[in-house]
Amino acid sequence: MTKTIRIGSGSAWWGDRVEPAQLNAEQGRLDYLCFETMAEATISAAQVRARRDPSFPGYDTYLDDRMRAVLPACIAQGVRIVSNQGWINPRGAAARIAELLRGMGHKGVKIAAVDGSLVTERIGQLADTVMETGVPLSTLADSIISAEVYQGAEPIAEALRAGAQIVVTGRVADPSVFMAPMMAEFGWDALDHARLGAGNGIGHLLECGAQVTGGYFSDPGFKDVPEPWNFGFPIAEVSADGSAVIEKVAGTGGAIDLRTVKEQLLYEVHDPANYITPDVVVDFTTARLEQIGPDRVRVSGIGGKPRTPTLKASVGCTEGFIGEDMFFYAGPGALRRAQLAKRILEERFRIVGLQAEDLRIDFLGMNAVHGKATPADWPEPYEIAVRVAARTRTKEEALKVGREVDGMAVSGIAHTGKRVPHQDRTREVIGVWSTLVPREAIQPSIHYLES
């Protein structure tokens, strides 16, 4: 049994930076490099794109960029890769990785694709209630475009034990991507909730990439960190008992200390004693943190409770359209011009009969974030962007927003700054709802290929 394994983060979401992943691959002395590229809306967005664009392969649009950056070092150093970049087409992503490897001259590399999370056609039979509202799932039936179950680490660990150098999946819970190597290397049983609680806790610390090394933590003058333009991604040196040391490549920016680790430990955790994942219910209340050196924090004592009999599924539904545009004012009187412009647009939307479920006209730089909670005595800004957005049932109604904002160019008021409308000013709204499905109804499958 391996005494410790080194697991590095390669990404925290679809749009994350590539360079820190390459640095981890080259200098992190890793055993595993893990990529987390999905969010609640990723599956739905992928399904929408696939409906509109038959040429869309269904996997992470940055798959090539990431793999080209890290494969040379990973293959040379024997670093194994786990990634959920498969989105709605893990087999296609695995085939593309094999193609990239062959192009680099690496043949015979074993790749596994983990399938089984996409249950769109079956969701009506598997689930009956929307968690957020308590209404029957059947009320969404006509609008459902995707349903994706959160799978756990078991099938990934199985593929790793079978010798896969690279494992690519669809929807897998974020910490599970990172815990699967621990299960495979340490021989942890899928029902050993004590070990799996610790492993999922470590995975949770790694899943958001630079958030544990100072990214999204730094706040100038309050929480300063060195070189925030050069954040390194975290690395966990994990022991078989589920304890770990969190660190990063020397010379990178950011910081790993008790503050950054505590922030990430509680990030998106509603109940620290019961953080539910597909593999286990994690208990963070027993965690022990110790600063053992510069940018090195030891984490131990994270607990676990038996896994739930159900798995969460994200259900993507079409919910109309948003029409959106903006224009600008600057200099003395910018606010009063923006206020008159708002009144003009409200009247013109009434004239053209805009059918909107929601209409917002916000002043960026003043009240766009806090809305009605913005202090009444807030200093008047020198410049304002007026953002106009309406949520509608049809695209035709959403298009009215841009048409009326265009009219402000010459039928507005003095000093209106207008963009040339080359960009698409409407977009489809995809709502994401949650439901629960029986664990035994989900059967993952593993497909192997070689480069």
Secondary structure as UniProt FT lines:
FT   STRAND          4..11
FT   TURN            14..15
FT   HELIX           19..27
FT   STRAND          32..35
FT   TURN            40..41
FT   HELIX           42..52
FT   TURN            54..55
FT   TURN            61..62
FT   HELIX           63..77
FT   STRAND          80..83
FT   TURN            85..88
FT   HELIX           90..103
FT   TURN            104..105
FT   STRAND          110..115
FT   TURN            120..122
FT   HELIX           123..126
FT   TURN            131..133
FT   HELIX           137..143
FT   STRAND          144..149
FT   HELIX           154..161
FT   TURN            162..163
FT   STRAND          166..169
FT   HELIX           174..186
FT   TURN            190..191
FT   HELIX           193..207
FT   HELIX           209..212
FT   TURN            213..217
FT   TURN            220..222
FT   TURN            228..229
FT   STRAND          235..239
FT   TURN            240..241
FT   STRAND          244..247
FT   TURN            250..251
FT   HELIX           258..265
FT   TURN            266..268
FT   TURN            272..273
FT   STRAND          275..276
FT   STRAND          281..283
FT   HELIX           284..286
FT   STRAND          288..293
FT   TURN            294..295
FT   STRAND          296..300
FT   STRAND          303..305
FT   STRAND          310..330
FT   TURN            332..333
FT   HELIX           334..351
FT   TURN            352..353
FT   STRAND          358..364
FT   TURN            365..370
FT   HELIX           371..373
FT   TURN            376..377
FT   STRAND          383..392
FT   HELIX           395..411
FT   TURN            414..415
FT   STRAND          417..418
FT   STRAND          426..438
FT   HELIX           439..441
FT   STRAND          445..450
//
